[in-house]
């Protein structure tokens, strides 16, 4: 919580001032000499409550003044709100390894179904774009509110050789920049040096392997971080070897499944197989950009990961003025303090009394003298 006018809290100085006035008034009353004809008469006139009852109105009044002072300072709370200007870029891996059947019927079909469910679950008017990457990356569908166009594109994904995760991130950045003028495209200067609040736009990268060519994912992540774009990464698939089976409509420029060449260096990146998820690289990308890494080993976990994302990526934070709440609370406390004080200190007449209020009829003629 922050305060718009913090100097208004100076009004709290009235509390010690009121306490000093109450102490001084009490001290003056103690100097008064009271002479009565009967102590029983006084006890009968006083209410039979515990002493702490008298302090309740004063405590309520003090709390009410504190609440009013805070309200005068115009407090603001940071609350999460749904953003209608968010662009979500889905960057999907369509490398040949997505034909693996360790996730039935194969990885690419499971990814299509999960992405379809994700798009259908978004509120009407959500702006989503689609990037696919294998050896190169391409913008399949620019950011759009037409969900049917996205669903049609998902039905026509084809595989190819290579995995260019970094290039997929850079292509997503440029697609967001075309839709959101506040985001600078790649290759242009960025102001702010990557500081300030995160942009409402985000990138979701789904891959089942390791980067084999093109831009290093961490280099691309730094480009996204400089623009305050969060990148959420999903590592999809198991570590269990399985046959590569894709339908005829899912085979693009892969050139058959007889060999997994084309990765360079005999199909390996140093000591790492390009067919095994590079989880550390995906974690680093997410950490660099302020996103989150998810691990999905089957279709259910993939749908859960995508289902969790809207709570993170379609929500921004806004400062909301809550002064009215403190003003209302302060008013109620002050009213309660005054009401209780008047009620507990009202003049009471014993039943059957016909003379002076608050005194028994038989003592009506007795004198109560107060002198200094």
C-alpha positions as CSV (number, residue, x, y, z in Angstrom):
1,X,0.0,0.0,0.0
2,X,1.2,3.5,-0.9
3,X,0.1,7.0,0.2
4,X,-0.6,9.8,-2.3
5,X,-0.6,12.5,0.3
6,X,1.5,11.2,3.2
7,X,1.7,14.6,4.8
8,X,-2.0,14.2,5.7
9,X,-0.8,11.8,8.5
10,X,0.2,14.9,10.4
11,X,-3.4,15.0,11.6
12,X,-2.6,12.1,13.9
13,X,-0.9,14.7,16.1
14,X,-4.4,15.5,17.3
15,X,-4.5,12.3,19.3
16,X,-1.8,13.1,21.8
17,X,-3.3,16.6,22.0
18,X,-6.7,15.2,22.9
19,X,-5.1,12.8,25.4
20,X,-3.4,15.8,27.1
21,X,-6.7,17.7,27.3
22,X,-8.4,14.7,28.8
23,X,-5.6,14.3,31.4
24,X,-5.8,18.0,32.3
25,X,-9.6,17.9,32.7
26,X,-9.4,14.8,34.9
27,X,-6.8,16.5,37.1
28,X,-9.0,19.5,37.6
29,X,-11.9,17.4,38.6
30,X,-9.8,15.7,41.3
31,X,-9.4,19.1,43.1
32,X,-13.2,19.2,43.7
33,X,-14.3,18.3,47.2
34,X,-17.5,16.3,47.4
35,X,-19.7,16.2,50.5
36,X,-22.6,13.9,50.5
37,X,-25.1,12.8,53.2
38,X,-24.9,9.2,52.2
39,X,-22.3,7.1,50.2
40,X,-25.1,4.6,49.5
41,X,-27.0,7.4,47.7
42,X,-24.0,8.0,45.4
43,X,-23.5,4.3,44.7
44,X,-27.1,4.0,43.8
45,X,-26.9,6.8,41.3
46,X,-23.8,5.5,39.6
47,X,-24.1,2.8,36.9
48,X,-22.9,-0.6,38.0
49,X,-20.4,-1.3,35.2
50,X,-16.8,-2.2,35.2
51,X,-14.4,0.7,34.9
52,X,-13.0,-0.4,31.5
53,X,-16.5,0.3,30.0
54,X,-15.7,4.0,30.2
55,X,-12.6,3.6,28.0
56,X,-14.4,1.9,25.1
57,X,-15.8,5.1,23.6
58,X,-12.4,6.8,23.9
59,X,-10.6,3.8,22.2
60,X,-13.2,3.8,19.4
61,X,-12.8,7.5,18.9
62,X,-9.0,7.2,18.7
63,X,-9.2,4.3,16.1
64,X,-11.8,6.3,14.1
65,X,-9.4,9.3,14.0
66,X,-6.6,7.1,12.9
67,X,-8.7,5.6,10.1
68,X,-9.8,9.1,9.0
69,X,-6.2,10.3,8.9
70,X,-5.1,7.4,6.8
71,X,-8.0,8.0,4.4
72,X,-7.0,11.7,4.1
73,X,-3.6,10.5,3.0
74,X,-5.2,8.8,0.0
75,X,-3.9,5.2,0.3
76,X,-3.6,3.2,-2.8
77,X,-3.5,-0.6,-3.0
78,X,-1.8,-2.6,-5.8
79,X,-4.4,-5.0,-7.1
80,X,-4.3,-7.5,-10.0
81,X,-6.6,-6.8,-12.9
82,X,-7.3,-8.5,-16.2
83,X,-5.5,-6.8,-19.1
84,X,-7.4,-6.5,-22.4
85,X,-4.3,-5.3,-24.3
86,X,-2.2,-8.4,-23.7
87,X,-0.7,-10.1,-26.8
88,X,0.2,-13.8,-26.2
89,X,2.6,-15.3,-28.7
90,X,2.6,-19.1,-28.9
91,X,6.0,-20.3,-30.2
92,X,5.6,-24.0,-31.1
93,X,8.4,-26.4,-31.9
94,X,7.7,-28.3,-35.1
95,X,11.0,-30.1,-35.4
96,X,11.1,-33.8,-36.5
97,X,11.4,-35.0,-32.9
98,X,7.8,-33.9,-32.4
99,X,6.8,-37.0,-34.3
100,X,7.9,-39.1,-31.3
101,X,5.1,-41.4,-30.0
102,X,6.2,-41.4,-26.3
103,X,3.2,-39.0,-25.9
104,X,0.4,-40.8,-27.8
105,X,-0.5,-40.5,-30.6
106,X,2.6,-38.3,-31.1
107,X,4.0,-35.1,-29.5
108,X,2.9,-32.7,-32.3
109,X,-0.7,-34.0,-32.2
110,X,-0.8,-33.6,-28.4
111,X,0.7,-30.1,-28.6
112,X,-2.0,-29.2,-31.2
113,X,-4.8,-30.3,-28.9
114,X,-3.4,-28.6,-25.9
115,X,-2.8,-25.3,-27.8
116,X,-6.4,-25.6,-29.3
117,X,-7.8,-26.0,-25.7
118,X,-5.7,-23.0,-24.5
119,X,-7.0,-20.7,-27.3
120,X,-10.6,-21.8,-26.8
121,X,-10.3,-21.1,-23.1
122,X,-9.3,-17.5,-23.5
123,X,-11.9,-14.7,-23.1
124,X,-13.5,-13.3,-26.2
125,X,-11.3,-10.5,-27.7
126,X,-8.0,-12.0,-26.5
127,X,-5.1,-11.3,-28.9
128,X,-3.0,-14.3,-29.7
129,X,-0.4,-15.0,-32.3
130,X,1.3,-18.2,-33.5
131,X,5.0,-18.8,-34.4
132,X,6.4,-22.1,-35.4
133,X,10.1,-23.0,-35.5
134,X,12.2,-25.9,-36.6
135,X,15.5,-25.1,-38.4
136,X,14.1,-21.7,-39.0
137,X,11.2,-19.7,-37.4
138,X,8.2,-18.2,-39.1
139,X,5.2,-16.2,-38.1
140,X,2.3,-18.4,-38.9
141,X,-0.5,-16.2,-37.6
142,X,0.1,-12.5,-36.6
143,X,-1.5,-11.5,-33.3
144,X,-5.3,-11.6,-33.8
145,X,-8.6,-11.8,-32.0
146,X,-9.9,-14.2,-34.6
147,X,-9.5,-17.5,-32.7
148,X,-10.8,-19.5,-35.7
149,X,-7.8,-18.4,-37.8
150,X,-5.5,-19.7,-35.1
151,X,-7.4,-23.0,-34.8
152,X,-7.2,-23.6,-38.6
153,X,-3.4,-22.9,-38.5
154,X,-2.9,-25.5,-35.8
155,X,-4.6,-28.1,-37.9
156,X,-1.9,-27.7,-40.6
157,X,1.3,-27.9,-38.7
158,X,4.1,-29.7,-40.5
159,X,7.5,-30.9,-39.2
160,X,11.0,-30.1,-40.4
161,X,14.6,-30.6,-39.4
162,X,16.4,-28.5,-36.8
163,X,15.4,-26.7,-33.7
164,X,15.9,-22.9,-33.6
165,X,14.5,-21.9,-30.2
166,X,16.3,-18.6,-30.0
167,X,15.1,-17.6,-33.5
168,X,11.5,-18.5,-32.4
169,X,11.8,-16.0,-29.5
170,X,13.1,-13.2,-31.7
171,X,10.4,-13.8,-34.3
172,X,7.8,-13.6,-31.5
173,X,9.3,-10.3,-30.3
174,X,8.9,-8.8,-33.7
175,X,5.4,-10.0,-34.0
176,X,4.5,-8.3,-30.7
177,X,6.3,-5.1,-31.8
178,X,4.0,-5.0,-34.9
179,X,0.9,-5.2,-32.7
180,X,2.1,-3.1,-29.8
181,X,3.9,0.2,-30.7
182,X,5.3,0.4,-27.1
183,X,7.5,-2.6,-27.8
184,X,10.7,-2.1,-29.9
185,X,11.4,-4.6,-32.6
186,X,14.7,-6.6,-32.6
187,X,17.6,-4.7,-34.0
188,X,16.4,-1.3,-32.7
189,X,17.5,0.6,-29.6
190,X,15.7,0.0,-26.4
191,X,15.2,2.6,-23.7
192,X,15.2,1.9,-20.0
193,X,17.9,-0.7,-20.0
194,X,15.4,-3.4,-19.2
195,X,14.0,-1.7,-16.1
196,X,10.5,-0.8,-15.1
197,X,7.3,-2.8,-15.0
198,X,6.8,-5.8,-17.3
199,X,4.9,-5.4,-20.5
200,X,1.5,-6.9,-20.7
201,X,2.6,-9.0,-23.7
202,X,4.2,-12.4,-23.2
203,X,5.8,-15.2,-25.2
204,X,5.1,-18.9,-24.6
205,X,7.7,-21.3,-26.0
206,X,6.9,-25.0,-26.3
207,X,9.7,-27.3,-27.3
208,X,10.8,-30.9,-26.9
209,X,14.5,-30.6,-27.6
210,X,17.6,-28.4,-27.6
211,X,18.6,-25.5,-29.7
212,X,20.6,-26.8,-32.7
213,X,21.1,-23.8,-34.9
214,X,20.5,-20.0,-35.2
215,X,20.6,-17.6,-32.3
216,X,21.4,-18.9,-28.8
217,X,18.2,-19.0,-26.6
218,X,19.9,-17.0,-23.9
219,X,20.9,-14.2,-26.4
220,X,17.2,-14.0,-27.5
221,X,16.1,-14.0,-23.9
222,X,18.2,-10.9,-23.2
223,X,16.5,-9.2,-26.1
224,X,13.1,-10.0,-24.6
225,X,14.2,-8.9,-21.1
226,X,15.4,-5.6,-22.5
227,X,11.8,-5.0,-23.7
228,X,10.4,-6.3,-20.4
229,X,8.7,-9.2,-22.2
230,X,8.3,-12.3,-20.1
231,X,9.0,-15.7,-21.8
232,X,7.3,-18.8,-20.3
233,X,8.9,-22.0,-21.4
234,X,7.5,-25.5,-21.6
235,X,9.7,-28.6,-21.9
236,X,7.5,-31.3,-23.5
237,X,8.1,-35.0,-23.8
238,X,9.6,-37.9,-21.9
239,X,13.2,-39.3,-21.9
240,X,11.9,-42.7,-23.0
241,X,12.9,-43.5,-26.6
242,X,9.9,-44.1,-28.9
243,X,9.3,-44.6,-32.6
244,X,8.8,-41.5,-34.8
245,X,5.4,-41.6,-36.4
246,X,3.7,-38.7,-38.1
247,X,0.8,-38.6,-40.5
248,X,1.3,-37.6,-44.1
249,X,-0.1,-34.1,-43.4
250,X,2.4,-33.6,-40.6
251,X,5.5,-34.3,-42.6
252,X,6.9,-31.2,-44.3
253,X,10.5,-30.6,-45.1
254,X,11.8,-33.4,-42.8
255,X,12.6,-35.7,-45.7
256,X,11.6,-39.0,-44.1
257,X,12.3,-40.7,-40.8
258,X,15.1,-43.0,-41.9
259,X,17.8,-40.9,-40.3
260,X,17.9,-37.9,-37.9
261,X,20.7,-36.2,-39.7
262,X,20.8,-32.5,-40.3
263,X,21.5,-31.6,-36.7
264,X,25.2,-31.1,-37.4
265,X,28.1,-32.9,-35.6
266,X,26.5,-36.3,-36.2
267,X,23.2,-35.3,-34.7
268,X,24.6,-34.2,-31.3
269,X,25.4,-30.8,-29.7
270,X,28.7,-31.6,-27.9
271,X,27.6,-34.2,-25.3
272,X,23.9,-33.3,-25.6
273,X,21.4,-35.0,-27.9
274,X,19.2,-32.5,-29.8
275,X,16.3,-34.9,-29.1
276,X,16.5,-34.5,-25.3
277,X,15.1,-31.3,-23.7
278,X,17.7,-28.8,-22.7
279,X,15.9,-28.0,-19.4
280,X,18.6,-25.8,-18.1
281,X,18.5,-23.6,-21.1
282,X,14.7,-23.3,-20.8
283,X,15.0,-22.4,-17.1
284,X,17.6,-19.8,-17.9
285,X,15.4,-18.2,-20.6
286,X,12.4,-18.0,-18.1
287,X,14.6,-16.7,-15.3
288,X,16.2,-14.0,-17.5
289,X,12.8,-12.6,-18.6
290,X,10.8,-13.0,-15.4
291,X,8.8,-15.9,-16.8
292,X,8.4,-19.5,-15.5
293,X,9.5,-22.9,-16.7
294,X,7.1,-25.8,-16.9
295,X,7.8,-29.5,-17.4
296,X,5.2,-31.6,-19.2
297,X,5.8,-35.3,-19.8
298,X,2.4,-36.1,-21.1
299,X,-0.6,-34.5,-22.7
300,X,-2.4,-34.0,-19.4
301,X,0.6,-32.1,-17.9
302,X,0.9,-30.0,-21.0
303,X,-2.7,-29.0,-20.8
304,X,-2.3,-28.2,-17.1
305,X,0.8,-26.0,-17.9
306,X,-1.1,-24.1,-20.5
307,X,-4.1,-23.8,-18.3
308,X,-2.1,-22.3,-15.5
309,X,-0.6,-19.6,-17.8
310,X,-3.7,-17.2,-18.0
311,X,-3.5,-16.5,-14.3
312,X,0.0,-15.2,-14.9
313,X,0.1,-13.7,-18.3
314,X,-3.3,-12.0,-18.7
315,X,-3.1,-10.2,-15.4
316,X,-1.4,-6.8,-14.7
317,X,-1.3,-4.7,-11.6
318,X,-2.9,-1.4,-11.0
319,X,-3.0,1.1,-8.2
320,X,-6.5,1.5,-6.8
321,X,-7.5,4.3,-4.5
322,X,-9.0,2.9,-1.2
323,X,-9.3,6.2,0.7
324,X,-13.1,5.8,0.7
325,X,-12.8,2.5,2.7
326,X,-10.7,4.1,5.4
327,X,-13.0,7.2,5.5
328,X,-16.1,5.0,5.9
329,X,-14.5,2.9,8.6
330,X,-13.4,6.0,10.4
331,X,-16.8,7.5,10.3
332,X,-18.4,4.3,11.7
333,X,-15.9,4.2,14.5
334,X,-16.5,7.8,15.5
335,X,-20.2,7.4,15.3
336,X,-20.0,4.3,17.5
337,X,-17.9,6.1,20.0
338,X,-20.3,9.0,20.3
339,X,-23.3,6.7,20.4
340,X,-21.9,4.5,23.2
341,X,-20.8,7.6,25.2
342,X,-24.3,9.1,25.0
343,X,-26.0,5.8,25.8
344,X,-23.9,4.8,28.8
345,X,-23.9,8.3,30.3
346,X,-27.6,9.0,29.9
347,X,-29.6,10.1,32.9
348,X,-31.3,7.2,34.5
349,X,-34.4,7.3,36.7
350,X,-35.1,4.4,39.0
351,X,-38.4,2.7,38.6
352,X,-41.2,4.4,40.5
353,X,-39.2,7.7,41.1
354,X,-41.5,10.7,40.9
355,X,-39.0,13.5,41.6
356,X,-35.5,14.3,40.6
357,X,-34.1,12.1,37.8
358,X,-31.5,9.6,38.9
359,X,-32.4,9.8,42.7
360,X,-34.7,7.6,44.7
361,X,-37.9,9.3,45.8
362,X,-37.1,8.9,49.5
363,X,-33.8,10.8,49.1
364,X,-35.3,13.6,47.0
365,X,-34.9,16.2,49.7
366,X,-31.3,15.4,50.6
367,X,-28.6,17.8,49.6
368,X,-25.5,17.0,47.5
369,X,-22.9,19.8,47.9
370,X,-19.8,20.2,45.7
371,X,-17.2,22.8,46.6
372,X,-13.7,23.6,45.8
